[in-house]
Amino acid sequence: MMSRRHLIRICFFAISWLAFLQTMQRRSLLLSSSSLGTGAAKNSNTEKEGFSACLFFKDDNERLVEWIAYHFHVLDLRYLVVGVDYNSATSPADILRRWNQTGRIQTYIWNTSDVTPVDKVDGLNNRQNHFDFACLQEMKRVNRSWVTIIDTDEYITFNRFSHGDPTLLELNFSQYATTTRDNLIRARTRLPITGGDTTAYSFIQQESDNLPWAYQSCVPMFRLQFGLRETPISQLEREDDLSLPAGYKTTDYYTTRYFQHRPKGSCNKNCKGKTMIDVSRIPDDHLIHSDYNPHGGATTSCGPHNPVPECNGTLVPDYATSIFRVHHYLESVDTVMSRNIQHGSSKMKKFNWYKGLQSEPELEASYWLKSFVANVGEQEARFLLSKP
């Protein structure tokens, strides 16, 4: 006969599973009703394979315009789900509608409270974490592959060798070695310039038989912090480094304005990285939030920086072996205050840590704008990049 304790455990699991199914039903209904596109896309680019992203949003329209355009061009971003925090005072709908109208990115808006259990909705980190899991599940359901979960103050670049790279000396000794680490270091010598002719998605396809793509469904990215110190033009390597199309200003975009950063490979604060995840290779039960598995399961120890078990051990990535890195741009005090976010005190602490960062300028994220305008055309570029 089944013990009372066992029966209680079964009932508890059934209730948790029912809550999970109800949340997924709300999320499914929300997705079907909140696509900003109507009917077939105007451009077949919407239907083609490319990168996907899950983006948590709270009053981030100032950054969102640049963030989407940059990653459309650099990653080959083609599918985007934006989770709008329930107490966000602004909506990204108008900005996202531009991309659906042009048919270049398929975008969806979710309300994070619709994918968060009622007893967890009060915490911002809880809402973001539940959104991330629900979004990854949806990405797998619609047959996407590589997905990234980053924030609007983060921009992905190729981690090419350049000034201040602590791996340069190690590279000289890895040419004939055969360890995984040495192979990953050598893979960085094949990286193209960020924002050039080769997108991140195209590069991954070209390298699909090589490390790390052949054997890893979760690939970590080192996060490099940038401050608010601006770089005089006289300190840049070449006069044409920041040449932009006519009518565009370097001060209008984080990626073309701020180049001072903390030392590469060095980290003693805020060291957690971000990841790229191939959801097509992740088991379904690894995409279920631990709140729906009360006895502990695959996702119990996972969080926004390592959202699935396949990412375990990648919380603090190794700079030397990171094929991509994430440029993390500091928010000003005024921006933090205006957004009224629950972890604003943490943002202020980071501001005091990093506001005066000084280094040799890192321009890797700044090359995209000219190519973006050339690729989509002047008129469409101004439409997509217009301020909200």
PAVO-948528 format. One record per residue (C-alpha): chain; x, y, z; residue in one letter. Coordinates in steps of 0.02 Angstrom, whole numbers, plus 50000, padded with zeros to 5 digits. Layout:
<recs>
{rec 'A'; {X; Y; Z}; 'A'}
...
</recs>
This chain:
<recs>
{rec 'A'; {50000; 50000; 50000}; 'M'}
{rec 'A'; {50063; 50174; 49957}; 'M'}
{rec 'A'; {50126; 50270; 50108}; 'S'}
{rec 'A'; {50048; 50436; 50157}; 'R'}
{rec 'A'; {50214; 50524; 50131}; 'R'}
{rec 'A'; {50229; 50453; 49956}; 'H'}
{rec 'A'; {50050; 50504; 49917}; 'L'}
{rec 'A'; {50083; 50683; 49975}; 'I'}
{rec 'A'; {50238; 50692; 49864}; 'R'}
{rec 'A'; {50138; 50633; 49713}; 'I'}
{rec 'A'; {50001; 50761; 49747}; 'C'}
{rec 'A'; {50129; 50899; 49767}; 'F'}
{rec 'A'; {50212; 50853; 49603}; 'F'}
{rec 'A'; {50043; 50844; 49515}; 'A'}
{rec 'A'; {49996; 51018; 49578}; 'I'}
{rec 'A'; {50164; 51088; 49522}; 'S'}
{rec 'A'; {50147; 51006; 49351}; 'W'}
{rec 'A'; {49971; 51075; 49332}; 'L'}
{rec 'A'; {50036; 51249; 49374}; 'A'}
{rec 'A'; {50171; 51226; 49242}; 'F'}
{rec 'A'; {50044; 51174; 49110}; 'L'}
{rec 'A'; {49931; 51321; 49152}; 'Q'}
{rec 'A'; {50077; 51441; 49136}; 'T'}
{rec 'A'; {50126; 51365; 48970}; 'M'}
{rec 'A'; {49947; 51380; 48909}; 'Q'}
{rec 'A'; {49944; 51565; 48954}; 'R'}
{rec 'A'; {50111; 51588; 48867}; 'R'}
{rec 'A'; {50051; 51496; 48712}; 'S'}
{rec 'A'; {49895; 51603; 48700}; 'L'}
{rec 'A'; {50000; 51758; 48727}; 'L'}
{rec 'A'; {50121; 51711; 48589}; 'L'}
{rec 'A'; {49983; 51677; 48465}; 'S'}
{rec 'A'; {49902; 51846; 48497}; 'S'}
{rec 'A'; {50053; 51959; 48518}; 'S'}
{rec 'A'; {50154; 51938; 48361}; 'S'}
{rec 'A'; {50181; 52110; 48289}; 'L'}
{rec 'A'; {50171; 52043; 48112}; 'G'}
{rec 'A'; {50009; 52010; 48019}; 'T'}
{rec 'A'; {49998; 51879; 47884}; 'G'}
{rec 'A'; {50150; 51827; 47785}; 'A'}
{rec 'A'; {50312; 51921; 47805}; 'A'}
{rec 'A'; {50356; 52043; 47669}; 'K'}
{rec 'A'; {50533; 51978; 47660}; 'N'}
{rec 'A'; {50584; 51795; 47656}; 'S'}
{rec 'A'; {50726; 51835; 47777}; 'N'}
{rec 'A'; {50598; 51813; 47917}; 'T'}
{rec 'A'; {50579; 51629; 47877}; 'E'}
{rec 'A'; {50761; 51587; 47854}; 'K'}
{rec 'A'; {50866; 51507; 47989}; 'E'}
{rec 'A'; {50974; 51623; 48091}; 'G'}
{rec 'A'; {51005; 51673; 48269}; 'F'}
{rec 'A'; {50864; 51690; 48395}; 'S'}
{rec 'A'; {50860; 51789; 48557}; 'A'}
{rec 'A'; {50760; 51800; 48717}; 'C'}
{rec 'A'; {50764; 51978; 48784}; 'L'}
{rec 'A'; {50695; 52039; 48950}; 'F'}
{rec 'A'; {50634; 52219; 48939}; 'F'}
{rec 'A'; {50598; 52356; 49065}; 'K'}
{rec 'A'; {50596; 52535; 49001}; 'D'}
{rec 'A'; {50742; 52502; 48883}; 'D'}
{rec 'A'; {50683; 52587; 48723}; 'N'}
{rec 'A'; {50834; 52702; 48724}; 'E'}
{rec 'A'; {50949; 52553; 48702}; 'R'}
{rec 'A'; {50832; 52437; 48608}; 'L'}
{rec 'A'; {50845; 52527; 48440}; 'V'}
{rec 'A'; {51034; 52502; 48431}; 'E'}
{rec 'A'; {51029; 52329; 48512}; 'W'}
{rec 'A'; {50913; 52254; 48380}; 'I'}
{rec 'A'; {50999; 52334; 48230}; 'A'}
{rec 'A'; {51171; 52284; 48292}; 'Y'}
{rec 'A'; {51126; 52102; 48323}; 'H'}
{rec 'A'; {51025; 52089; 48163}; 'F'}
{rec 'A'; {51183; 52134; 48070}; 'H'}
{rec 'A'; {51316; 52050; 48179}; 'V'}
{rec 'A'; {51228; 51890; 48235}; 'L'}
{rec 'A'; {51106; 51869; 48089}; 'D'}
{rec 'A'; {50965; 51888; 48217}; 'L'}
{rec 'A'; {50803; 51830; 48138}; 'R'}
{rec 'A'; {50686; 51779; 48281}; 'Y'}
{rec 'A'; {50660; 51883; 48438}; 'L'}
{rec 'A'; {50547; 51861; 48589}; 'V'}
{rec 'A'; {50540; 52011; 48706}; 'V'}
{rec 'A'; {50475; 51985; 48882}; 'G'}
{rec 'A'; {50405; 52150; 48945}; 'V'}
{rec 'A'; {50412; 52167; 49134}; 'D'}
{rec 'A'; {50237; 52190; 49203}; 'Y'}
{rec 'A'; {50280; 52358; 49285}; 'N'}
{rec 'A'; {50374; 52430; 49137}; 'S'}
{rec 'A'; {50311; 52607; 49104}; 'A'}
{rec 'A'; {50352; 52596; 48918}; 'T'}
{rec 'A'; {50323; 52469; 48780}; 'S'}
{rec 'A'; {50442; 52410; 48642}; 'P'}
{rec 'A'; {50296; 52379; 48523}; 'A'}
{rec 'A'; {50329; 52525; 48405}; 'D'}
{rec 'A'; {50513; 52481; 48387}; 'I'}
{rec 'A'; {50477; 52296; 48358}; 'L'}
{rec 'A'; {50341; 52337; 48233}; 'R'}
{rec 'A'; {50471; 52420; 48121}; 'R'}
{rec 'A'; {50563; 52255; 48104}; 'W'}
{rec 'A'; {50406; 52155; 48068}; 'N'}
{rec 'A'; {50351; 52283; 47939}; 'Q'}
{rec 'A'; {50514; 52265; 47845}; 'T'}
{rec 'A'; {50505; 52075; 47863}; 'G'}
{rec 'A'; {50683; 52064; 47925}; 'R'}
{rec 'A'; {50653; 51994; 48100}; 'I'}
{rec 'A'; {50504; 51899; 48168}; 'Q'}
{rec 'A'; {50466; 51978; 48337}; 'T'}
{rec 'A'; {50348; 51934; 48479}; 'Y'}
{rec 'A'; {50302; 52023; 48641}; 'I'}
{rec 'A'; {50262; 51929; 48800}; 'W'}
{rec 'A'; {50208; 51995; 48969}; 'N'}
{rec 'A'; {50324; 51915; 49096}; 'T'}
{rec 'A'; {50185; 51898; 49224}; 'S'}
{rec 'A'; {50099; 51776; 49105}; 'D'}
{rec 'A'; {50245; 51654; 49115}; 'V'}
{rec 'A'; {50283; 51675; 49301}; 'T'}
{rec 'A'; {50194; 51583; 49443}; 'P'}
{rec 'A'; {50083; 51699; 49545}; 'V'}
{rec 'A'; {50186; 51670; 49703}; 'D'}
{rec 'A'; {50348; 51717; 49612}; 'K'}
{rec 'A'; {50291; 51871; 49518}; 'V'}
{rec 'A'; {50351; 51998; 49647}; 'D'}
{rec 'A'; {50537; 51971; 49615}; 'G'}
{rec 'A'; {50614; 52044; 49457}; 'L'}
{rec 'A'; {50747; 51908; 49448}; 'N'}
{rec 'A'; {50609; 51776; 49465}; 'N'}
{rec 'A'; {50511; 51854; 49323}; 'R'}
{rec 'A'; {50664; 51862; 49212}; 'Q'}
{rec 'A'; {50717; 51684; 49252}; 'N'}
{rec 'A'; {50543; 51613; 49216}; 'H'}
{rec 'A'; {50534; 51711; 49055}; 'F'}
{rec 'A'; {50703; 51642; 49000}; 'D'}
{rec 'A'; {50647; 51462; 49025}; 'F'}
{rec 'A'; {50478; 51487; 48941}; 'A'}
{rec 'A'; {50563; 51574; 48795}; 'C'}
{rec 'A'; {50691; 51434; 48772}; 'L'}
{rec 'A'; {50548; 51307; 48771}; 'Q'}
{rec 'A'; {50459; 51408; 48637}; 'E'}
{rec 'A'; {50617; 51421; 48534}; 'M'}
{rec 'A'; {50633; 51233; 48533}; 'K'}
{rec 'A'; {50448; 51210; 48493}; 'R'}
{rec 'A'; {50463; 51318; 48336}; 'V'}
{rec 'A'; {50623; 51228; 48282}; 'N'}
{rec 'A'; {50750; 51365; 48312}; 'R'}
{rec 'A'; {50931; 51319; 48345}; 'S'}
{rec 'A'; {51056; 51443; 48418}; 'W'}
{rec 'A'; {50980; 51561; 48547}; 'V'}
{rec 'A'; {51061; 51690; 48659}; 'T'}
{rec 'A'; {50997; 51769; 48818}; 'I'}
{rec 'A'; {51080; 51937; 48847}; 'I'}
{rec 'A'; {51021; 52108; 48905}; 'D'}
{rec 'A'; {50997; 52272; 48813}; 'T'}
{rec 'A'; {51162; 52339; 48883}; 'D'}
{rec 'A'; {51258; 52191; 48810}; 'E'}
{rec 'A'; {51326; 52170; 48633}; 'Y'}
{rec 'A'; {51405; 52011; 48563}; 'I'}
{rec 'A'; {51568; 52021; 48465}; 'T'}
{rec 'A'; {51694; 51898; 48397}; 'F'}
{rec 'A'; {51835; 51879; 48524}; 'N'}
{rec 'A'; {51976; 51917; 48403}; 'R'}
{rec 'A'; {52154; 51936; 48462}; 'F'}
{rec 'A'; {52196; 52119; 48490}; 'S'}
{rec 'A'; {52284; 52234; 48611}; 'H'}
{rec 'A'; {52298; 52181; 48792}; 'G'}
{rec 'A'; {52250; 52000; 48757}; 'D'}
{rec 'A'; {52328; 51890; 48892}; 'P'}
{rec 'A'; {52322; 51740; 48775}; 'T'}
{rec 'A'; {52442; 51810; 48643}; 'L'}
{rec 'A'; {52595; 51732; 48725}; 'L'}
{rec 'A'; {52503; 51567; 48752}; 'E'}
{rec 'A'; {52453; 51566; 48568}; 'L'}
{rec 'A'; {52635; 51550; 48517}; 'N'}
{rec 'A'; {52649; 51387; 48616}; 'F'}
{rec 'A'; {52482; 51314; 48560}; 'S'}
{rec 'A'; {52518; 51299; 48374}; 'Q'}
{rec 'A'; {52562; 51116; 48381}; 'Y'}
{rec 'A'; {52471; 51062; 48540}; 'A'}
{rec 'A'; {52316; 50954; 48530}; 'T'}
{rec 'A'; {52222; 50989; 48691}; 'T'}
{rec 'A'; {52045; 51058; 48687}; 'T'}
{rec 'A'; {52107; 51221; 48759}; 'R'}
{rec 'A'; {52241; 51240; 48624}; 'D'}
{rec 'A'; {52116; 51200; 48486}; 'N'}
{rec 'A'; {51997; 51334; 48551}; 'L'}
{rec 'A'; {52137; 51461; 48561}; 'I'}
{rec 'A'; {52186; 51423; 48382}; 'R'}
{rec 'A'; {52003; 51437; 48329}; 'A'}
{rec 'A'; {52010; 51620; 48379}; 'R'}
{rec 'A'; {52139; 51651; 48242}; 'T'}
{rec 'A'; {52003; 51610; 48115}; 'R'}
{rec 'A'; {51881; 51740; 48179}; 'L'}
{rec 'A'; {51820; 51875; 48057}; 'P'}
{rec 'A'; {51796; 52057; 48102}; 'I'}
{rec 'A'; {51635; 52095; 48195}; 'T'}
{rec 'A'; {51507; 52178; 48083}; 'G'}
{rec 'A'; {51592; 52126; 47922}; 'G'}
{rec 'A'; {51533; 52007; 47786}; 'D'}
{rec 'A'; {51526; 51853; 47900}; 'T'}
{rec 'A'; {51391; 51848; 48032}; 'T'}
{rec 'A'; {51403; 51749; 48193}; 'A'}
{rec 'A'; {51275; 51624; 48129}; 'Y'}
{rec 'A'; {51368; 51599; 47964}; 'S'}
{rec 'A'; {51532; 51574; 48057}; 'F'}
{rec 'A'; {51454; 51441; 48168}; 'I'}
{rec 'A'; {51390; 51349; 48014}; 'Q'}
{rec 'A'; {51562; 51356; 47934}; 'Q'}
{rec 'A'; {51643; 51291; 48094}; 'E'}
{rec 'A'; {51508; 51162; 48137}; 'S'}
{rec 'A'; {51630; 51016; 48131}; 'D'}
{rec 'A'; {51756; 51103; 48243}; 'N'}
{rec 'A'; {51765; 51145; 48428}; 'L'}
{rec 'A'; {51665; 51203; 48519}; 'P'}
{rec 'A'; {51513; 51188; 48404}; 'W'}
{rec 'A'; {51530; 51004; 48362}; 'A'}
{rec 'A'; {51522; 50947; 48543}; 'Y'}
{rec 'A'; {51441; 51085; 48646}; 'Q'}
{rec 'A'; {51259; 51138; 48645}; 'S'}
{rec 'A'; {51299; 51279; 48766}; 'C'}
{rec 'A'; {51444; 51394; 48723}; 'V'}
{rec 'A'; {51502; 51521; 48854}; 'P'}
{rec 'A'; {51549; 51700; 48814}; 'M'}
{rec 'A'; {51666; 51806; 48920}; 'F'}
{rec 'A'; {51588; 51972; 48973}; 'R'}
{rec 'A'; {51699; 52126; 48955}; 'L'}
{rec 'A'; {51645; 52279; 49054}; 'Q'}
{rec 'A'; {51652; 52451; 48974}; 'F'}
{rec 'A'; {51646; 52617; 49067}; 'G'}
{rec 'A'; {51585; 52791; 49023}; 'L'}
{rec 'A'; {51754; 52872; 48986}; 'R'}
{rec 'A'; {51755; 52933; 48806}; 'E'}
{rec 'A'; {51907; 52916; 48693}; 'T'}
{rec 'A'; {51977; 53068; 48602}; 'P'}
{rec 'A'; {51987; 53042; 48414}; 'I'}
{rec 'A'; {52174; 53075; 48424}; 'S'}
{rec 'A'; {52197; 52914; 48526}; 'Q'}
{rec 'A'; {52114; 52801; 48398}; 'L'}
{rec 'A'; {52223; 52689; 48291}; 'E'}
{rec 'A'; {52169; 52757; 48123}; 'R'}
{rec 'A'; {52075; 52910; 48067}; 'E'}
{rec 'A'; {51942; 52806; 47980}; 'D'}
{rec 'A'; {51907; 52692; 48129}; 'D'}
{rec 'A'; {51750; 52788; 48171}; 'L'}
{rec 'A'; {51699; 52846; 47998}; 'S'}
{rec 'A'; {51510; 52834; 47990}; 'L'}
{rec 'A'; {51383; 52863; 47853}; 'P'}
{rec 'A'; {51332; 53045; 47830}; 'A'}
{rec 'A'; {51208; 53104; 47960}; 'G'}
{rec 'A'; {51256; 52977; 48094}; 'Y'}
{rec 'A'; {51344; 53029; 48254}; 'K'}
{rec 'A'; {51461; 52920; 48355}; 'T'}
{rec 'A'; {51383; 52986; 48516}; 'T'}
{rec 'A'; {51212; 52915; 48468}; 'D'}
{rec 'A'; {51265; 52733; 48495}; 'Y'}
{rec 'A'; {51350; 52646; 48640}; 'Y'}
{rec 'A'; {51451; 52537; 48522}; 'T'}
{rec 'A'; {51528; 52686; 48431}; 'T'}
{rec 'A'; {51551; 52797; 48584}; 'R'}
{rec 'A'; {51629; 52697; 48727}; 'Y'}
{rec 'A'; {51791; 52599; 48707}; 'F'}
{rec 'A'; {51874; 52602; 48879}; 'Q'}
{rec 'A'; {51862; 52435; 48970}; 'H'}
{rec 'A'; {51930; 52333; 49111}; 'R'}
{rec 'A'; {52080; 52218; 49074}; 'P'}
{rec 'A'; {52041; 52074; 48957}; 'K'}
{rec 'A'; {52037; 51907; 49045}; 'G'}
{rec 'A'; {52044; 51991; 49215}; 'S'}
{rec 'A'; {51896; 51979; 49331}; 'C'}
{rec 'A'; {51875; 52005; 49517}; 'N'}
{rec 'A'; {51699; 52080; 49516}; 'K'}
{rec 'A'; {51544; 52044; 49412}; 'N'}
{rec 'A'; {51630; 51897; 49327}; 'C'}
{rec 'A'; {51482; 51796; 49265}; 'K'}
{rec 'A'; {51475; 51772; 49078}; 'G'}
{rec 'A'; {51333; 51739; 48956}; 'K'}
{rec 'A'; {51296; 51593; 48840}; 'T'}
{rec 'A'; {51238; 51538; 48668}; 'M'}
{rec 'A'; {51125; 51385; 48672}; 'I'}
{rec 'A'; {51075; 51266; 48533}; 'D'}
{rec 'A'; {50901; 51223; 48597}; 'V'}
{rec 'A'; {50879; 51089; 48463}; 'S'}
{rec 'A'; {51005; 50985; 48560}; 'R'}
{rec 'A'; {50936; 51018; 48735}; 'I'}
{rec 'A'; {50820; 50885; 48811}; 'P'}
{rec 'A'; {50644; 50947; 48848}; 'D'}
{rec 'A'; {50658; 50913; 49035}; 'D'}
{rec 'A'; {50812; 51025; 49044}; 'H'}
{rec 'A'; {50704; 51172; 48990}; 'L'}
{rec 'A'; {50581; 51160; 49135}; 'I'}
{rec 'A'; {50606; 51287; 49275}; 'H'}
{rec 'A'; {50648; 51208; 49443}; 'S'}
{rec 'A'; {50492; 51287; 49521}; 'D'}
{rec 'A'; {50393; 51158; 49423}; 'Y'}
{rec 'A'; {50501; 51016; 49486}; 'N'}
{rec 'A'; {50490; 51029; 49677}; 'P'}
{rec 'A'; {50598; 50877; 49713}; 'H'}
{rec 'A'; {50747; 50947; 49623}; 'G'}
{rec 'A'; {50788; 50913; 49443}; 'G'}
{rec 'A'; {50899; 50955; 49298}; 'A'}
{rec 'A'; {50872; 51142; 49312}; 'T'}
{rec 'A'; {50881; 51162; 49501}; 'T'}
{rec 'A'; {51052; 51247; 49503}; 'S'}
{rec 'A'; {51032; 51345; 49343}; 'C'}
{rec 'A'; {51009; 51534; 49326}; 'G'}
{rec 'A'; {51008; 51670; 49193}; 'P'}
{rec 'A'; {51196; 51659; 49164}; 'H'}
{rec 'A'; {51195; 51469; 49143}; 'N'}
{rec 'A'; {51011; 51430; 49107}; 'P'}
{rec 'A'; {51020; 51244; 49065}; 'V'}
{rec 'A'; {51122; 51099; 49137}; 'P'}
{rec 'A'; {51227; 51093; 48979}; 'E'}
{rec 'A'; {51297; 51261; 49035}; 'C'}
{rec 'A'; {51359; 51196; 49204}; 'N'}
{rec 'A'; {51540; 51242; 49231}; 'G'}
{rec 'A'; {51529; 51394; 49117}; 'T'}
{rec 'A'; {51474; 51525; 49244}; 'L'}
{rec 'A'; {51641; 51616; 49235}; 'V'}
{rec 'A'; {51707; 51586; 49057}; 'P'}
{rec 'A'; {51890; 51576; 49012}; 'D'}
{rec 'A'; {51937; 51726; 48907}; 'Y'}
{rec 'A'; {52072; 51628; 48815}; 'A'}
{rec 'A'; {51949; 51500; 48746}; 'T'}
{rec 'A'; {51796; 51612; 48719}; 'S'}
{rec 'A'; {51754; 51620; 48534}; 'I'}
{rec 'A'; {51634; 51763; 48568}; 'F'}
{rec 'A'; {51633; 51895; 48702}; 'R'}
{rec 'A'; {51498; 52010; 48767}; 'V'}
{rec 'A'; {51531; 52197; 48780}; 'H'}
{rec 'A'; {51437; 52255; 48934}; 'H'}
{rec 'A'; {51407; 52443; 48932}; 'Y'}
{rec 'A'; {51383; 52539; 49092}; 'L'}
{rec 'A'; {51222; 52634; 49122}; 'E'}
{rec 'A'; {51230; 52814; 49181}; 'S'}
{rec 'A'; {51157; 52863; 49349}; 'V'}
{rec 'A'; {51015; 52957; 49263}; 'D'}
{rec 'A'; {50969; 52803; 49160}; 'T'}
{rec 'A'; {50968; 52689; 49312}; 'V'}
{rec 'A'; {50859; 52810; 49410}; 'M'}
{rec 'A'; {50737; 52837; 49267}; 'S'}
{rec 'A'; {50708; 52650; 49246}; 'R'}
{rec 'A'; {50665; 52626; 49431}; 'N'}
{rec 'A'; {50723; 52445; 49429}; 'I'}
{rec 'A'; {50718; 52335; 49583}; 'Q'}
{rec 'A'; {50904; 52300; 49580}; 'H'}
{rec 'A'; {50949; 52482; 49552}; 'G'}
{rec 'A'; {51066; 52480; 49702}; 'S'}
{rec 'A'; {51168; 52344; 49617}; 'S'}
{rec 'A'; {51175; 52449; 49458}; 'K'}
{rec 'A'; {51237; 52598; 49559}; 'M'}
{rec 'A'; {51372; 52491; 49638}; 'K'}
{rec 'A'; {51432; 52438; 49464}; 'K'}
{rec 'A'; {51428; 52619; 49408}; 'F'}
{rec 'A'; {51549; 52666; 49548}; 'N'}
{rec 'A'; {51659; 52517; 49506}; 'W'}
{rec 'A'; {51674; 52549; 49320}; 'Y'}
{rec 'A'; {51636; 52732; 49279}; 'K'}
{rec 'A'; {51821; 52778; 49268}; 'G'}
{rec 'A'; {51886; 52627; 49173}; 'L'}
{rec 'A'; {52034; 52672; 49065}; 'Q'}
{rec 'A'; {52121; 52565; 48935}; 'S'}
{rec 'A'; {52182; 52560; 48757}; 'E'}
{rec 'A'; {52026; 52583; 48649}; 'P'}
{rec 'A'; {51935; 52424; 48597}; 'E'}
{rec 'A'; {51842; 52456; 48434}; 'L'}
{rec 'A'; {51781; 52281; 48392}; 'E'}
{rec 'A'; {51596; 52325; 48415}; 'A'}
{rec 'A'; {51604; 52490; 48320}; 'S'}
{rec 'A'; {51623; 52431; 48139}; 'Y'}
{rec 'A'; {51445; 52371; 48109}; 'W'}
{rec 'A'; {51352; 52533; 48074}; 'L'}
{rec 'A'; {51424; 52576; 47904}; 'K'}
{rec 'A'; {51396; 52400; 47838}; 'S'}
{rec 'A'; {51221; 52393; 47913}; 'F'}
{rec 'A'; {51169; 52552; 47821}; 'V'}
{rec 'A'; {51245; 52489; 47659}; 'A'}
{rec 'A'; {51158; 52321; 47673}; 'N'}
{rec 'A'; {50981; 52377; 47714}; 'V'}
{rec 'A'; {50987; 52542; 47619}; 'G'}
{rec 'A'; {50992; 52722; 47679}; 'E'}
{rec 'A'; {50804; 52748; 47690}; 'Q'}
{rec 'A'; {50767; 52587; 47783}; 'E'}
{rec 'A'; {50916; 52611; 47899}; 'A'}
{rec 'A'; {50851; 52781; 47954}; 'R'}
{rec 'A'; {50679; 52706; 47983}; 'F'}
{rec 'A'; {50747; 52563; 48089}; 'L'}
{rec 'A'; {50869; 52672; 48185}; 'L'}
{rec 'A'; {50752; 52818; 48218}; 'S'}
{rec 'A'; {50734; 52863; 48401}; 'K'}
{rec 'A'; {50578; 52801; 48491}; 'P'}
</recs>
